[in-house]
Amino acid sequence: MYGLGNRIYPIRHGEPGHGPVAYWMSRDQRVSDNWALVFAQDTAIRHAVPLVVVFSIAGTFLGASRRQYGFMLRGLKQVAERLKGLSIPFFAIPGEPARVLPEFIERNSISLLVTDFDPLRIKARWREDVARAVHIPFYEVDTHNIVPCRLVSDKREYGAYTLRKKIGKLLPSFLGEIPAAQGHPYDFGREGKPLDPDGLLDLLRVDASLKELPGRIAGEKEAAAVLSSFLDHLDRYGTERNDPTRNGQSRLSPYLHFGQISAQRVALEVKRCHAKDTAKESFLEELIVRRELSDNYCHYTPHYDSFAAFPEWARKTLDDHRRDKRDYLYSRDELELAATHDPLWNAAQLQMVSTGSMHGYMRMYWAKKILEWTASPEEALSAAIYLNDRYQLDGRDPNGYAGIAWSIGGLHDRPWGERNIFGKIRYMSYNGCASKFNVKRYIEAFKPGV
Ligand SMILES: Cc1cc2nc3c(=O)[nH]c(=O)nc-3n(C[C@H](O)[C@H](O)[C@H](O)COP(=O)(O)OP(=O)(O)OC[C@H]3O[C@@H](n4cnc5c(N)ncnc54)[C@H](O)[C@@H]3O)c2cc1C
């Protein structure tokens, strides 16, 4: 099975006993194309034991509100239903993993635990806490990256140019078909509980200050439909993806973020479709190299969301320009209310607030202007992360932390010509945007009250 062995990282080695195997699903919330589920089932079948999938749901998670929780829970409801059809029970348990998983494992005599890979600090802590509390074999499977993050490199990479080479060498051994989960032949003895998203949102008292986004449909089925419609216009990716007034991008990021679709499936379908090679290549560069570079950054930089994580040259140049005069200074509240002097920036902020997804090109401009208009790089970083994680449906993702660090702190970039406030950090301007796309049309689409 295409490199499955190299996706597995033993947290605690060992053979299972006679009890069921449990897959603690976390980042990769899907049934299709899920290597962690495949490994858990394969292990359970080899030992002739039942298989169960468990998801622990904490009531707070890095500032997520009903906007993100609702999307996740509606996707998980479909996971529970599909697993039921395969005789694999699914349990969503309210509470922090270290509190609820050991009890679940004990009560159900689980003999081996599998989870998926996630480079975020909180997830690493959860895994460590659970590993300390349970005494059974425990394995992590990287089913988010096409080439496993721990394998492709053992250090933080300098940039896309260094990771691209490493990924390129390994990709042919990993980019193959993924086996499907089967109907499970060994009975767990009790059925999973149907998942009730509304009931859980209330029970967990999830922050209701941001409601769910009407029209944003979650789940594997919708993710596949979004992919299919993107493949029909993939040719436009090469020419239109940097134009925020056009529909050139895939809009797959919320589905990739919640693991409702596998990046490997997306890459396989893109390779097979009839689009131009240039469009395919530029999309696969983002989907594979840039996305996996973000996991590499967060995995090997545990303080990925701080000034100290920026490259040395960037910290130095930002320090040299700390005292530069700012023509505009905005508080986090003013930024949040899109109350700046710049209608283009305000439109980007309003697009994110109202739709849950700012266009990719505007994300760079948006974050760079926050650096220009706040008192320090630290304040800029903290405001950008707060706003990104609060409003984007795909927020709290390694791509977000890397993208913000790229914009504000020169991560994975090089020094550019020196200027006020930015020092040698790459600059973006309103006029630069106006030379690339119809800024008036974008501003018109996302003005206050629209
Ligand atoms: C300041 C800033 C903040 C960002 N915040 C997030 C975030 O919170 N969550 C998030 O998923 N992405 C984030 N990105 C990365 C990127 O902008 C989005 O992934 C992309 O715009 C999502 O739209 P799409 O799925 O239509 O992208 P497409 O262009 O269709 O790309 C397909 C996929 O490739 C990956 N990808 C594309 N661009 C990048 C990139 N620059 N870096 C890493 N991966 C990429 C994503 O997984 C994306 O879904 C951020 C970028 C910046 C500069």
The ligand as an SDF file (V2000), in Angstrom:
LIG
                    3D

 53 58  0  0  0  0  0  0  0  0999 V2000
   -1.9060   36.2450    5.4560 C   0  0  0  0  0  0  0  0  0  0  0  0
   -2.3230   34.8730    4.9790 C   0  0  0  0  0  0  0  0  0  0  0  0
   -3.1990   34.1270    5.7400 C   0  0  0  0  0  0  0  0  0  0  0  0
   -3.5790   32.8440    5.3170 C   0  0  0  0  0  0  0  0  0  0  0  0
   -4.4300   32.1240    6.1000 N   0  0  0  0  0  0  0  0  0  0  0  0
   -4.7520   30.8520    5.7440 C   0  0  0  0  0  0  0  0  0  0  0  0
   -5.5630   30.0540    6.5950 C   0  0  0  0  0  0  0  0  0  0  0  0
   -5.9620   30.4810    7.6910 O   0  0  0  0  0  0  0  0  0  0  0  0
   -5.8720   28.7890    6.1830 N   0  0  0  0  0  0  0  0  0  0  0  0
   -5.4460   28.2970    4.9840 C   0  0  0  0  0  0  0  0  0  0  0  0
   -5.7600   27.1520    4.6580 O   0  0  0  0  0  0  0  0  0  0  0  0
   -4.6630   29.0360    4.1720 N   0  0  0  0  0  0  0  0  0  0  0  0
   -4.3020   30.2930    4.5100 C   0  0  0  0  0  0  0  0  0  0  0  0
   -3.5000   31.0350    3.6830 N   0  0  0  0  0  0  0  0  0  0  0  0
   -2.9700   30.4160    2.4470 C   0  0  0  0  0  0  0  0  0  0  0  0
   -3.8270   30.6630    1.1770 C   0  0  0  0  0  0  0  0  0  0  0  0
   -4.0770   32.0180    1.0190 O   0  0  0  0  0  0  0  0  0  0  0  0
   -5.1540   29.8950    1.2290 C   0  0  0  0  0  0  0  0  0  0  0  0
   -4.8920   28.5390    1.4830 O   0  0  0  0  0  0  0  0  0  0  0  0
   -5.9350   29.9750   -0.0860 C   0  0  0  0  0  0  0  0  0  0  0  0
   -6.1910   31.3250   -0.3970 O   0  0  0  0  0  0  0  0  0  0  0  0
   -7.2400   29.2050    0.0690 C   0  0  0  0  0  0  0  0  0  0  0  0
   -8.0500   29.3200   -1.0750 O   0  0  0  0  0  0  0  0  0  0  0  0
   -8.1910   28.1210   -2.1120 P   0  0  0  0  0  0  0  0  0  0  0  0
   -8.4440   26.8340   -1.4180 O   0  0  0  0  0  0  0  0  0  0  0  0
   -9.1890   28.5800   -3.1400 O   0  0  0  0  0  0  0  0  0  0  0  0
   -6.7140   28.0860   -2.7110 O   0  0  0  0  0  0  0  0  0  0  0  0
   -6.1160   27.4890   -4.0540 P   0  0  0  0  0  0  0  0  0  0  0  0
   -5.2940   28.5570   -4.6810 O   0  0  0  0  0  0  0  0  0  0  0  0
   -7.1490   26.8510   -4.8990 O   0  0  0  0  0  0  0  0  0  0  0  0
   -5.0730   26.4030   -3.5280 O   0  0  0  0  0  0  0  0  0  0  0  0
   -5.4310   25.0630   -3.2180 C   0  0  0  0  0  0  0  0  0  0  0  0
   -4.8770   24.7140   -1.8580 C   0  0  0  0  0  0  0  0  0  0  0  0
   -3.4510   24.8710   -1.8400 O   0  0  0  0  0  0  0  0  0  0  0  0
   -3.0440   25.3430   -0.5580 C   0  0  0  0  0  0  0  0  0  0  0  0
   -2.4690   26.6970   -0.6840 N   0  0  0  0  0  0  0  0  0  0  0  0
   -2.7750   27.6500   -1.5970 C   0  0  0  0  0  0  0  0  0  0  0  0
   -2.0110   28.7510   -1.3850 N   0  0  0  0  0  0  0  0  0  0  0  0
   -1.2200   28.4680   -0.3390 C   0  0  0  0  0  0  0  0  0  0  0  0
   -0.2190   29.1910    0.3810 C   0  0  0  0  0  0  0  0  0  0  0  0
    0.1370   30.4420    0.0300 N   0  0  0  0  0  0  0  0  0  0  0  0
    0.3740   28.6140    1.4280 N   0  0  0  0  0  0  0  0  0  0  0  0
    0.0440   27.3370    1.8020 C   0  0  0  0  0  0  0  0  0  0  0  0
   -0.8960   26.6080    1.1710 N   0  0  0  0  0  0  0  0  0  0  0  0
   -1.5090   27.1650    0.1250 C   0  0  0  0  0  0  0  0  0  0  0  0
   -4.2930   25.4460    0.2960 C   0  0  0  0  0  0  0  0  0  0  0  0
   -4.4310   24.2490    1.0180 O   0  0  0  0  0  0  0  0  0  0  0  0
   -5.3860   25.6190   -0.7410 C   0  0  0  0  0  0  0  0  0  0  0  0
   -6.6560   25.2100   -0.2750 O   0  0  0  0  0  0  0  0  0  0  0  0
   -3.0880   32.3140    4.0870 C   0  0  0  0  0  0  0  0  0  0  0  0
   -2.2040   33.1010    3.3310 C   0  0  0  0  0  0  0  0  0  0  0  0
   -1.8220   34.3530    3.7650 C   0  0  0  0  0  0  0  0  0  0  0  0
   -0.8740   35.1570    2.9350 C   0  0  0  0  0  0  0  0  0  0  0  0
  1  2  1  0
  2  3  1  0
  2 52  2  0
  3  4  2  0
  4  5  1  0
  4 50  1  0
  5  6  2  0
  6  7  1  0
  6 13  1  0
  7  8  2  0
  7  9  1  0
  9 10  1  0
 10 11  2  0
 10 12  1  0
 12 13  2  0
 13 14  1  0
 14 15  1  0
 14 50  1  0
 15 16  1  0
 16 17  1  0
 16 18  1  0
 18 19  1  0
 18 20  1  0
 20 21  1  0
 20 22  1  0
 22 23  1  0
 23 24  1  0
 24 25  2  0
 24 26  1  0
 24 27  1  0
 27 28  1  0
 28 29  2  0
 28 30  1  0
 28 31  1  0
 31 32  1  0
 32 33  1  0
 33 34  1  0
 33 48  1  0
 34 35  1  0
 35 36  1  0
 35 46  1  0
 36 37  1  0
 36 45  1  0
 37 38  2  0
 38 39  1  0
 39 40  1  0
 39 45  2  0
 40 41  1  0
 40 42  2  0
 42 43  1  0
 43 44  2  0
 44 45  1  0
 46 47  1  0
 46 48  1  0
 48 49  1  0
 50 51  2  0
 51 52  1  0
 52 53  1  0
M  END
$$$$
